[in-house]
């Protein structure tokens, strides 16, 4: 029986870039475990629906628990209650997979694939969300992401490429296909899937990169290479000496040599930052995501240790602001207020449904009505933000403000004297 891989496909961006992260992360707690648990349960619901030919909405109100999770004892949990929102997200995934299945071929759901051939990790295996073994020369590998945070890129997605290669290797299908279609479905971010097609020969070349990276993990267990991709999901970034060094060096970049010893006065740091030339400023900007991840991880680590009753010099746990007041039993309160002869308007705060809710209720069932309502929607432009030049969105050109003033120059040129 296989085991969950340490050199996992989902963590490939980390361990293929930073070999030392593997040993540094061992035994570290995962603060995002509740989100991953929900994701596992929603994957389970998707698998059940595809297996039984049902729709996600049929399970609203029910509790789903991913298979293989103990019902009692260490590591146990109660599962995820399927809400309307969760069911809608899973249904987007179901509709997508069923559309691919309609193209012909065999569907594999939550299929185990062996990884040892690629990473040399004994008994390692991973679970791919969905694969369609097409009758034409294109294999489809699809992955569902139920998070609401970061949008996942499909181009160059190491996780999907490892799954694709391992499936081809396990079933000896390398000669059956010429291309692989990689698909990312993130229904809570966008209902449109992301697709990217790669050639089999490019996938073979990628496998060589994976094998070399796996060898580095064993050969260079102390080599740490911080980067935005590698550090994003690393459990050890709050205690990583290499990341700490990058932050310190970048923060001190541009400071003039001085006999003064740290701590450096704030006024001097501010002056030094003000003198950053554009090149140095851009170099610092390149690392801001890394800094923010590091700061967030440090805060989480301090909180975790304080909650474990560990002393952190200079810090303590305090009670935060009390939450908003709410009813213990809304139905009981409603009944009581009605007994007071209060009207519906007095009991309830009524508000107009949002455009999103209106679209859900009208677009499919009453398309003509929806078109009439859709014409009454406005949407503000997104706020301006800084992005790297590689970003796909077009650059915004900002004109120098004139503040509504018109400058009139003397015709005799006296302004030049």
C-alpha positions in Angstrom: 0.0 0.0 0.0 1.3 3.4 -0.9 1.8 6.4 1.3 1.3 10.1 0.8 4.4 11.5 -0.9 6.8 13.9 0.9 8.0 15.0 -2.6 4.3 15.5 -3.5 3.1 16.8 -6.9 1.2 19.7 -5.1 4.5 20.8 -3.4 6.7 20.5 -6.5 7.1 24.3 -6.9 8.7 24.2 -3.4 10.9 21.1 -3.3 12.0 21.3 -7.0 13.3 24.9 -6.3 14.4 24.7 -2.7 15.7 21.2 -1.7 16.4 22.2 1.9 12.7 23.0 2.5 11.9 19.3 2.7 13.9 18.6 5.8 13.2 22.1 7.3 9.4 21.5 7.0 9.3 18.0 8.5 7.0 18.0 11.6 5.9 21.6 11.2 2.2 22.3 11.9 0.0 23.2 8.9 -2.1 26.4 9.8 -4.2 25.9 6.6 -5.3 22.4 7.5 -9.0 23.4 7.9 -9.1 24.8 4.3 -7.4 21.7 2.9 -9.9 19.5 4.9 -12.8 21.3 3.3 -11.2 20.9 -0.1 -10.8 17.1 0.5 -14.4 16.8 1.4 -15.6 18.7 -1.7 -13.4 16.5 -3.8 -15.1 13.5 -2.2 -18.5 15.0 -3.0 -17.4 15.5 -6.7 -16.3 11.9 -6.9 -19.5 10.6 -5.4 -21.6 12.6 -7.9 -19.6 11.5 -10.9 -19.8 7.9 -9.7 -23.5 7.9 -9.1 -24.6 10.3 -11.8 -26.1 12.8 -9.3 -26.0 16.6 -8.9 -24.2 18.4 -6.1 -27.4 20.3 -5.0 -28.9 16.9 -4.0 -26.5 16.8 -1.1 -27.2 20.3 0.4 -27.5 20.0 4.1 -25.7 16.7 4.3 -22.2 16.2 5.9 -19.5 14.9 3.6 -16.2 13.4 5.0 -13.3 12.5 2.7 -12.7 8.7 2.6 -9.7 7.5 4.6 -10.3 10.0 7.4 -10.9 8.4 10.8 -14.3 9.0 12.4 -12.9 8.9 15.9 -9.5 9.1 17.6 -6.4 11.1 16.5 -6.9 13.0 13.3 -10.6 12.6 13.3 -13.0 15.4 12.3 -16.7 15.8 11.6 -16.7 16.5 7.9 -18.0 19.5 5.8 -21.7 20.5 5.7 -22.7 21.0 2.1 -24.1 24.5 1.7 -25.6 26.0 -1.5 -22.4 27.8 -2.2 -20.3 24.7 -1.8 -22.7 22.7 -3.9 -22.6 25.3 -6.7 -18.8 25.2 -6.7 -18.7 21.4 -7.0 -21.4 21.5 -9.7 -19.1 23.7 -11.9 -16.5 20.9 -11.6 -19.0 18.2 -12.4 -20.3 20.0 -15.5 -16.7 20.5 -16.8 -15.7 16.8 -16.3 -19.0 15.5 -17.8 -18.4 17.8 -20.9 -14.9 16.3 -21.3 -16.3 12.8 -20.8 -18.8 13.4 -23.6 -15.9 13.8 -26.0 -15.3 10.0 -25.6 -12.8 7.9 -23.7 -12.5 6.4 -20.2 -12.9 8.6 -17.1 -10.7 8.1 -14.0 -11.7 9.9 -10.8 -9.6 10.3 -7.7 -7.1 7.8 -9.1 -3.9 6.8 -7.3 -0.7 7.1 -9.2 2.7 5.8 -8.2 5.5 8.4 -7.9 8.5 6.4 -6.9 9.7 6.0 -10.5 10.0 9.7 -10.7 11.1 10.8 -7.3 12.8 7.6 -5.9 10.7 8.0 -2.7 9.7 4.5 -1.5 6.0 3.7 -1.9 5.1 7.3 -2.7 1.9 8.0 -4.4 -0.4 10.8 -5.2 -4.1 11.2 -6.2 -5.1 13.0 -9.4 -8.6 14.5 -9.4 -9.7 13.5 -12.9 -8.2 12.1 -16.1 -9.9 11.2 -19.4 -8.2 8.6 -21.4 -9.3 9.8 -24.8 -9.6 7.6 -27.9 -7.8 10.3 -29.9 -4.1 11.1 -29.2 -4.8 13.7 -26.4 -4.8 12.8 -22.7 -6.8 15.2 -20.4 -5.6 15.8 -16.8 -7.9 18.0 -14.7 -7.6 19.4 -11.2 -10.2 21.1 -9.0 -9.1 23.9 -6.7 -11.8 25.0 -4.2 -9.9 27.7 -2.5 -11.0 31.4 -2.7 -7.5 32.9 -2.5 -4.8 32.7 -5.1 -5.6 32.0 -8.8 -3.6 29.0 -9.9 -1.8 29.1 -13.3 -2.1 26.2 -15.6 0.9 26.9 -17.9 4.0 25.2 -16.5 1.9 23.6 -13.7 4.3 21.1 -12.2 1.6 19.3 -10.2 -0.5 18.5 -13.2 2.6 17.5 -15.3 3.8 15.1 -12.6 0.3 13.5 -12.5 0.1 13.2 -16.3 3.6 11.7 -16.5 2.9 9.2 -13.7 -0.4 8.1 -15.2 1.3 7.5 -18.6 4.1 5.6 -16.9 1.9 3.5 -14.7 -0.3 2.4 -17.5 2.4 2.4 -20.2 0.5 4.8 -22.4 3.4 7.0 -23.5 3.1 5.8 -27.1 -0.7 6.3 -27.2 -0.7 10.1 -27.0 1.0 13.0 -28.6 -0.3 15.8 -26.4 -1.7 16.3 -22.9 -4.4 18.8 -22.1 -3.8 20.2 -18.6 -6.9 21.8 -16.9 -7.4 23.8 -13.8 -10.9 24.4 -12.4 -11.3 27.1 -9.7 -15.1 27.5 -9.4 -14.9 29.9 -6.5 -12.7 32.3 -8.5 -14.0 31.8 -12.0 -16.4 29.4 -13.7 -14.2 29.3 -16.8 -11.5 26.5 -16.7 -7.9 27.2 -17.6 -6.4 24.9 -20.2 -2.9 24.3 -21.6 -1.8 21.7 -24.1 1.8 20.3 -23.9 3.6 17.8 -26.2 4.6 14.4 -24.9 8.2 15.1 -25.8 8.1 18.2 -23.6 6.6 16.2 -20.8 9.4 13.7 -21.0 12.0 16.5 -20.8 10.2 17.8 -17.7 10.4 14.4 -16.1 14.2 14.6 -16.3 14.0 17.9 -14.4 11.9 16.3 -11.7 14.3 13.4 -11.3 17.3 15.8 -10.9 15.4 17.9 -8.4 14.5 14.8 -6.3 18.2 13.8 -6.3 19.1 17.3 -5.0 16.7 16.9 -2.1 18.8 13.9 -0.9 22.2 15.3 -1.9 21.7 18.9 -0.7 19.3 18.8 2.3 20.6 22.0 3.8 20.5 24.1 0.6 17.8 26.7 1.0 16.7 28.8 -2.1 14.0 31.3 -1.1 11.6 32.5 -3.9 8.0 33.6 -4.1 6.9 30.3 -5.6 9.0 28.1 -3.3 8.1 29.9 -0.1 4.4 30.5 -0.7 3.2 27.2 0.8 6.3 26.3 2.7 5.5 25.4 6.4 9.0 26.5 7.5 9.2 30.0 6.1 8.8 31.6 9.5 12.0 29.9 10.8 13.9 29.8 7.5 17.4 31.3 7.9 17.9 31.9 4.2 14.6 33.8 3.9 15.5 35.8 6.9 18.8 36.7 5.4 17.1 37.8 2.1 14.8 40.1 4.0 17.6 41.6 6.1 19.9 42.2 3.1 17.2 43.8 1.0 16.0 46.0 3.8 19.5 47.3 4.3 20.3 47.7 0.6 21.1 51.3 -0.3 22.1 52.4 3.2 25.4 54.3 3.1 28.4 52.9 4.9 28.7 54.3 8.4 30.4 53.8 11.7 27.1 53.7 13.4 26.1 50.3 14.8 22.6 48.8 14.5 19.9 49.6 15.3 20.0 52.2 12.4 17.9 55.3 13.2 14.5 55.4 11.4 15.3 58.8 9.9 18.4 57.4 8.1 16.5 54.4 6.8 13.8 56.6 5.5 16.3 58.9 3.8 18.1 55.9 2.3 14.9 54.5 0.8 14.0 57.9 -0.6 17.3 57.9 -2.5 16.7 54.4 -4.0 17.2 54.6 -7.8 14.6 53.0 -9.9 16.7 49.8 -10.4 17.2 49.2 -6.7 13.5 50.1 -6.0 12.4 47.5 -8.6 14.7 44.9 -7.1 13.2 45.5 -3.7 9.7 45.4 -5.2 10.4 42.0 -6.7 10.7 40.7 -3.1 7.7 42.3 -1.5 5.5 39.2 -2.0 8.3 37.2 -0.3 8.4 39.7 2.6 4.7 39.7 3.1 4.6 35.9 3.2 7.5 35.9 5.7 5.8 38.5 8.0 2.5 36.6 7.9 4.3 33.3 8.7 6.2 34.9 11.6 2.9 36.3 13.1 1.3 32.9 12.8 4.3 31.1 14.4 4.3 33.4 17.4 0.6 33.0 17.8 0.9 29.2 17.6 3.6 29.1 20.2 1.8 31.4 22.6 -1.4 29.2 22.2 0.8 26.2 23.1 1.8 28.1 26.3 5.3 28.7 25.1 6.9 32.0 26.2 7.9 34.5 23.6 9.9 37.4 25.1 8.0 40.7 24.9 4.7 39.2 23.7 1.5 37.8 25.2 -2.0 36.7 24.3 -4.8 39.1 25.0 -8.6 39.0 24.5 -9.6 40.8 21.3 -12.7 42.9 20.6 -16.0 41.1 21.4 -17.9 39.8 18.4 -21.2 41.1 17.1 -24.3 40.2 19.0 -26.5 37.4 17.5 -29.6 35.5 18.4 -29.2 32.1 20.1 -32.2 30.7 18.1 -33.5 32.9 15.3 -36.7 30.9 14.8 -37.6 31.2 18.5 -37.0 35.0 18.4 -39.1 35.3 15.3 -42.0 33.5 16.9 -41.7 35.7 20.0 -41.5 39.0 18.0 -44.6 37.9 16.1 -46.4 37.3 19.4 -45.7 41.0 20.2 -47.8 41.8 17.1 -44.8 43.2 15.3 -45.2 43.4 11.5 -42.9 41.7 9.0 -41.3 45.0 8.1 -40.5 45.6 11.8 -39.1 42.1 12.3 -36.9 41.7 9.2 -34.3 43.9 7.5 -35.3 43.5 3.8 -32.9 44.3 1.0 -32.8 43.9 -2.7 -31.0 40.8 -4.0 -27.6 41.4 -5.6 -26.9 41.2 -9.4 -25.0 37.9 -8.7 -28.0 36.4 -7.0 -30.4 37.7 -9.7 -28.2 36.0 -12.4 -28.3 32.7 -10.6 -32.1 32.8 -10.3 -32.9 34.1 -13.8 -30.2 33.5 -16.3 -30.9 29.8 -17.0 -34.6 29.6 -16.2 -35.8 33.0 -17.6 -33.0 34.3 -20.0 -35.3 37.0 -21.5 -36.1 38.4 -18.1 -32.4 38.2 -17.1 -31.4 40.2 -20.2 -33.8 43.0 -19.2 -32.5 43.1 -15.6 -28.8 42.8 -16.8 -29.2 46.1 -18.6 -29.7 47.8 -15.3 -26.4 46.7 -13.8 -23.3 48.9 -13.5 -19.9 47.9 -12.4 -17.1 50.1 -11.3 -13.6 49.8 -12.7 -11.0 48.0 -10.6 -8.7 50.0 -8.4 -5.2 50.8 -9.8 -2.5 48.5 -8.5 1.1 47.7 -9.2 1.9 44.6 -11.2 5.0 43.1 -12.8 5.6 43.8 -16.5 4.9 40.1 -17.2 1.3 40.6 -16.1 -1.2 40.0 -18.9 -3.3 43.1 -18.2 -2.4 46.3 -20.2 -0.5 49.1 -18.6 -2.4 52.2 -17.5 -0.9 55.5 -18.7 -1.3 58.2 -16.1 -1.2 61.8 -17.3 0.3 64.5 -15.1 -2.6 66.3 -13.3 -3.3 70.0 -14.2 -5.7 70.5 -11.3 -8.1 72.3 -13.7 -5.7 75.3 -14.2 -4.9 76.8 -17.6 -1.4 78.2 -17.9 -1.2 81.4 -20.0 2.3 82.4 -21.2 3.1 86.0 -22.2 3.3 86.4 -25.9 6.4 88.7 -25.7 8.5 85.9 -24.2 9.1 87.8 -20.9 8.6 84.6 -19.0 12.0 83.4 -20.3 13.9 86.3 -18.9 
